[in-house]
Amino acid sequence: MAYLKICRPSLAASWPSTTLFVLVVAILLTLLAGDTLFAADTTSTGSDHQEQQPSLQRLKDRAEARWAALSKRDFAKAYAYETPGYRSTASLEQFESQYGSAVRWLGANVSEVELAKGDARAKVKVQLDYEAPDALGQVYTGKRSLLERWIVSEGEWWYVRD
């Protein structure tokens, strides 16, 4: 830094403010890019948009079919509900390795669907029935609510990993 003060005093004085400016711009660009990750094609309006948008019933059916596949441990079928982006970066083997064998899913149903602004994203509340061993080695049967995120891409609903 002493070299900068001797040879280029103006650069040394502006260094902290330049770094802060670059940092703020990088954060803003990251935030803007995050909004576009979940955006769908919003160029069409009116009835054209409605025709391209899959129905909420289609979303409910896909969410329940995904859990039916997971319950049967049919990971290839469950993997098909992941976003195209996820499937392009994670293999079926990587996907399958995320699931252990201790918990057994008995079934699931969608209890609620909430569309986000723009209708390209949705939150899906799933009621899951499962069995798992307890601390004493007995089988525990339970219920759990899960909140999943789904997006529309290429005219279809896809599950989004958190």
C-alpha positions as CSV (number, residue, x, y, z in Angstrom):
1,M,0.0,0.0,0.0
2,A,3.0,2.3,0.6
3,Y,3.9,1.9,-3.0
4,L,0.5,3.1,-4.1
5,K,0.7,6.1,-1.8
6,I,4.0,7.2,-3.3
7,C,3.3,6.5,-7.0
8,R,-0.4,6.9,-7.2
9,P,-1.9,8.7,-4.2
10,S,-5.3,9.0,-5.9
11,L,-5.6,5.2,-6.3
12,A,-4.6,4.5,-2.7
13,A,-7.2,7.0,-1.4
14,S,-10.0,5.6,-3.6
15,W,-9.2,1.9,-3.0
16,P,-11.6,1.3,-0.1
17,S,-14.5,3.1,-1.8
18,T,-13.8,1.3,-5.2
19,T,-13.8,-2.1,-3.4
20,L,-17.1,-1.3,-1.6
21,F,-18.6,-0.2,-4.9
22,V,-17.6,-3.4,-6.7
23,L,-19.0,-5.4,-3.7
24,V,-22.3,-3.6,-3.8
25,V,-22.6,-4.1,-7.6
26,A,-21.8,-7.8,-7.2
27,I,-24.4,-8.3,-4.6
28,L,-27.1,-6.5,-6.7
29,L,-26.3,-8.6,-9.7
30,T,-26.5,-11.8,-7.6
31,L,-29.9,-10.7,-6.3
32,L,-31.2,-9.9,-9.8
33,A,-29.9,-13.2,-11.1
34,G,-31.6,-15.1,-8.3
35,D,-35.0,-13.6,-9.4
36,T,-34.4,-14.9,-12.9
37,L,-33.6,-18.4,-11.8
38,F,-37.2,-19.0,-11.0
39,A,-38.8,-16.9,-13.7
40,A,-40.8,-18.5,-16.4
41,D,-41.4,-17.2,-19.9
42,T,-43.4,-14.0,-19.1
43,T,-43.3,-12.6,-22.6
44,S,-46.8,-13.9,-23.5
45,T,-49.9,-12.3,-22.1
46,G,-53.6,-13.0,-22.0
47,S,-55.0,-16.2,-23.2
48,D,-51.7,-17.3,-24.8
49,H,-50.1,-17.4,-21.3
50,Q,-53.0,-19.4,-19.9
51,E,-52.7,-22.0,-22.7
52,Q,-49.0,-22.5,-22.0
53,Q,-49.4,-22.7,-18.2
54,P,-50.0,-26.2,-16.9
55,S,-53.0,-26.5,-14.5
56,L,-52.9,-26.6,-10.7
57,Q,-54.4,-30.1,-11.0
58,R,-51.4,-31.1,-13.1
59,L,-49.1,-29.8,-10.4
60,K,-51.0,-31.7,-7.7
61,D,-50.9,-34.9,-9.8
62,R,-47.1,-34.5,-10.4
63,A,-46.3,-33.8,-6.8
64,E,-48.3,-36.9,-5.7
65,A,-46.8,-39.1,-8.4
66,R,-43.3,-38.0,-7.4
67,W,-44.0,-39.1,-3.8
68,A,-45.6,-42.4,-5.0
69,A,-42.4,-43.1,-6.9
70,L,-40.3,-42.3,-3.8
71,S,-42.5,-44.5,-1.7
72,K,-41.9,-47.4,-4.0
73,R,-38.2,-46.4,-4.1
74,D,-38.5,-46.0,-7.8
75,F,-35.7,-43.4,-8.0
76,A,-35.6,-43.3,-11.8
77,K,-39.2,-42.2,-11.9
78,A,-38.8,-39.7,-9.0
79,Y,-35.7,-38.3,-10.7
80,A,-37.8,-37.4,-13.8
81,Y,-39.7,-34.8,-11.7
82,E,-36.6,-32.9,-10.9
83,T,-35.9,-29.7,-12.9
84,P,-34.1,-30.0,-16.2
85,G,-31.3,-27.9,-14.7
86,Y,-30.9,-30.3,-11.7
87,R,-30.9,-33.3,-14.0
88,S,-28.2,-31.7,-16.2
89,T,-25.9,-31.4,-13.2
90,A,-26.7,-34.5,-11.1
91,S,-26.8,-38.0,-12.3
92,L,-29.5,-40.5,-11.3
93,E,-26.9,-42.2,-9.1
94,Q,-26.1,-39.0,-7.3
95,F,-29.9,-38.4,-6.8
96,E,-30.4,-41.9,-5.5
97,S,-27.5,-41.6,-3.0
98,Q,-29.3,-38.8,-1.1
99,Y,-31.9,-41.3,0.2
100,G,-31.2,-43.7,2.9
101,S,-33.2,-46.9,3.8
102,A,-34.1,-46.3,7.4
103,V,-37.3,-44.3,6.7
104,R,-40.0,-45.9,4.7
105,W,-42.5,-43.6,3.0
106,L,-46.0,-45.0,3.1
107,G,-47.8,-42.4,1.1
108,A,-48.3,-38.7,0.5
109,N,-51.0,-36.4,-0.6
110,V,-51.1,-32.7,-1.5
111,S,-53.1,-30.7,0.9
112,E,-52.5,-27.2,-0.4
113,V,-51.1,-25.5,-3.5
114,E,-50.2,-21.8,-3.4
115,L,-49.2,-20.0,-6.6
116,A,-46.6,-17.3,-6.3
117,K,-46.7,-14.0,-8.2
118,G,-46.6,-14.6,-11.9
119,D,-48.0,-18.1,-11.7
120,A,-44.6,-19.6,-12.6
121,R,-43.8,-20.8,-9.1
122,A,-45.8,-22.6,-6.5
123,K,-45.5,-23.9,-2.9
124,V,-47.0,-27.3,-2.4
125,K,-47.9,-28.6,1.1
126,V,-47.6,-32.4,1.2
127,Q,-48.8,-34.6,4.0
128,L,-46.4,-37.5,4.3
129,D,-47.0,-40.8,6.1
130,Y,-43.9,-42.8,7.1
131,E,-42.4,-45.5,9.2
132,A,-39.0,-45.3,10.9
133,P,-37.2,-47.2,13.7
134,D,-37.3,-45.5,17.1
135,A,-34.5,-45.5,19.7
136,L,-35.7,-48.9,21.0
137,G,-35.7,-50.5,17.6
138,Q,-39.5,-50.5,17.4
139,V,-41.2,-49.2,14.3
140,Y,-42.6,-45.7,14.7
141,T,-45.4,-44.6,12.3
142,G,-45.8,-40.9,11.8
143,K,-47.1,-38.1,9.8
144,R,-45.3,-35.0,8.6
145,S,-46.1,-31.9,6.6
146,L,-43.6,-30.8,4.0
147,L,-43.5,-27.6,2.0
148,E,-42.1,-28.1,-1.5
149,R,-41.3,-25.6,-4.2
150,W,-42.2,-26.2,-7.8
151,I,-41.6,-24.1,-10.9
152,V,-42.9,-24.0,-14.5
153,S,-40.3,-24.6,-17.1
154,E,-40.7,-25.7,-20.7
155,G,-44.5,-25.8,-20.2
156,E,-44.3,-28.3,-17.2
157,W,-44.2,-28.3,-13.4
158,W,-40.9,-29.4,-11.9
159,Y,-39.8,-30.0,-8.3
160,V,-37.1,-27.6,-7.0
161,R,-34.6,-28.7,-4.4
162,D,-33.9,-26.4,-1.5
